[in-house]
Amino acid sequence: MSLPAGATRVPVPAGTEVLAEEVPVALVYDGATQAVMMATPADLEDFVLGFALAEGLIDSPSELIRTEIVAQPRGIEARAWLAAPAGARFAARRRAMAGPVGCGLCGLDSLEQALRQLPARPMRAAPGPAQAARALDDLRAAQALQDATRAVHAAGFWTEAGGLISLREDVGRHNALDKLAGALARAGIATEGGAVVMTSRLSVDLVQKAATLGATALISPSAPTALAVAEAGAAGLALIARGRDGFTRYTGPAGAEESAA
């Protein structure tokens, strides 16, 4: 039986077990390394594009003009080249960095950048509890790598009309969402009216990425942080998570099924 991308068989005392792969992946733009992530070595073209979009290195997929995935002795370089305006912005950002010591978030050099200004959108109609439950069920049912290894996160894009439209898996929850962003951009899929569905708790950086992606809602089986709720509310992103007594809507208007209850 073939293994899903990102898995490998490893000998163990009782025989052989399928485990998730984890390798250093350097995200390199115009010859400069912006971040090195421990990641699953699959969908790396999506990763290098999605990271650039989510972190504001580029404003649109058209500003990333070429990618190259290069295996190295101790890891992988995911290389990308930027169109002139984006390349100039990236170079200026690199020059402004105060050296290797910063806040530790993907090459940022200040606390202000860690809580960057998000696009503010009006709150839109978002999934209710039944829809959120269906979205999480659809995500779980599609996780081939998780089924094989029991060790990875997933991020998916879900709409009520289309169900689960796209999914990416990775040992890192942030990586999975970046890969999803890249996959949607490469496929030209509009995110307006859809929900990002995660397998992990909701921290503020996931809210930032989902808001930048333009999703209507972010759905999770685990509670958000207080800062994630505040940032989601300011950005017009509905935040929905499953708790002990069902789903809690932390931000956003009630859906039709909730209003009728």
N, C-alpha and C positions, 0 to 999 in steps of 0.2 A: 504494500500500500504506500502511495506517495505521501510525503509529509508536506504540510502547509509551509509556505515560505516563512523563514525565521525559526524553524524548529530543527533539531538534530537528535540523533540517537546516541545515548551515552551509556557505556557499560556500568552496571551496578551489581552488587553482590548477588542479587536474585535474578539477574539476567540483563535486559536492556530497557532503558526508559527513554521516552521522548521528552526532551527539555527545550525550553525557549533559548534561543541564542541571544547573547548580549555582547556587543562590541563597541569600542569607541568610534564614534562617527564625528568627524570634523566638518562643520558647515563653513565652507570657504567661499567668500564673495570677492570677485575681482582680485584674487590672489591673497586675500587677508582672511585669516581664521576668525570668525565671529563667535563661535561656540564649539565646544566639544561635548557631545552628549553620549551617555551610555544608552544604546538603542538596539532595537531589533533590526538586523540588516535586510530589510525588505521595504519596498515602496520608497526608496530614498530620493527619487526624482520628485515625488510628492512632498517629501520631508523638506528638502532644500527650498522648494517654492513656498510651501505653507508656512515655514518658519519666517521667511522673508516678509510675507504678507502679514502674519500675526504680530511680528515685532516691529512693523512699520518701516522696514528697510526699503520696501517698494509699495506703491499705491495700487498697482494693478498687475496682473500676470504678464502683460505685454512688456513690462519693464525688466523682466528676466529673460534674456535673449538666448542663453545657451546653458546647458547643464552637462556635467561629466561626473561619472561615479568611478573613482579610482581606488582599487584595493592597495593597501600598504601593508608592510610586514606586521604591524601591530594594530591595524584598524582599517578604516575606510575614510577617504576624503570625498565628500559630496560637494563638488565645485560648481559654482554658478557665476555667470557674467551678467552685469547689469547694463541697461541702456544708459546713455550719457547723463541725463538729469538725475536719475536714481543713483548712478555711480558717483556723481559729484557729491550728492547728499551723504552717501555712505562714507566717502573718504573724509568729509568734514566731520562726521560723527566720530570716526576713528581718531582723527587728529585731536579732537576735544577730550578724548578719554585720558584720565589722569594716571595712566599706568595700569598694572595688573591688579591692583587692589581696589575693589569697588564693592557694591552691595551684593554681588554674586548672582545676579539674574541675567544670564545670557549676554554678558558683555556690557551691561549698563554701568555708567560711571557715577551715578548720583541717586540719592533717595527719591528725588523728584521724578526721575525717569521711571522708577519702580512703580509709581502711581501716576502713570501718564494719563493725559486727558483722553477720554474715550469719546467716540462719536455719540452724541446724544440724540436719540430717536424717541418719538412718542410711543408709549406703551401700546402694543397691538394685541388683538385677541390671541390667546395662547391656549395650549392644550389643557383640558380639565383632568381630574384624577384618572378616569377610565382611559383616556387617550395616553396619559403619561405611563400608566401601567402597561398598555399595549406597546408603546415605544420601547420600554425597557425589555419587555418580553421578546420583541422582534430583534433587538440588539443581541440579547443573550443567545437566541437561537441561531444567529449567524456567525458566532465566534469560533471559526474553525481552529485557529491557533490556540485559543484558550481550551477548547475541547481536548486538544492533543497534549497540552503542557500544563494546564492549570496554573499559569504563572504570568499572564499578561493582562493589560488593560485594553479597552476598546473605546473608540469614539465613533459615533454614527450620526448621519443626517437623516431625519425622519419627517415626513409630512403625513397628514391624515389621509390625503387622497392617494399618495404613492407608497405609503409605508416606509420601510427602511431603504433609502435610495443609495447610500454609500456607507462603507465601514472601513476603518483601518485599525489594526491592532499593533501594540508595541509593549515592551517591558516598562516603558515610561508613559504615564498618563498624559503628560504634556506633549510628548512625541506623537502619541496617537492622534491628538487633536491637531497638531501641526500637519501631520500626514493627511488627515481628513480635509483640512483647509486646502492643501495642495491638490488633492484628488478632485475636489469640487471645482477648483479654479481651472484645472487642466481639462475637465469635462465641460466647462461652461455652464455649470448648474447654478441657477439663481437660488439664493438662500432666503430671500424674503418670504415670510410666512412659514418657514420650517423651523424645526427644533434640533439643536445639538443634544445628543444623548450620550452620557458618559457612564462608565462603570465605577468611577472613583468618587471620593469626596470632592466638594466644590471649593477650591481655593480661589483667591482673587486673580491669580494669573490665568486660570481657566476662564473666568468671567471676562477678563480683558481680551483673550483670544476669541471667545464666542461673540462678543460684542463687535470686535473688529471684523469678524466674518460676516456680520449682518444678520445673524439668526434672530428669530423672534423669541425663542425660549431656550433655556439650558436645563436639562432634566438629569437627575442623578438618583441612585439608590441610597445615597449617604448625605448627611446634612452639610450645609455650607458653613463657612466661617462668617463671623459678623461683618468683616470687611468686604467679603464677597457679596453679601446682601446689600450693603451700602453702595458699592460700585455698580452692581447690577441695576439697582433702582435709579441711579443717576444716569445710566446709559440707556434706560428704556428696555432692559432685557428681563423677561419673566424668568424667575428662578423657582424651580419646582423640585422637591426632593421627597423621597419616601422615608417615613418615620415609623415609630412603633404603632401608631394608630392610623396609618394610611398616609396619604400624600399631603404635604404642606406646601402652600404657595407663599413664598417669601416676598416676592415682588410681582407686580402685574395685576391687571383686572381679573375678576372671576370669570371663568368660562361659562357657557350656557348651561351645562349640566350642574355646575355649582350654584348658579343663580336660581335655578329651578328647585334646588334641594330645600 
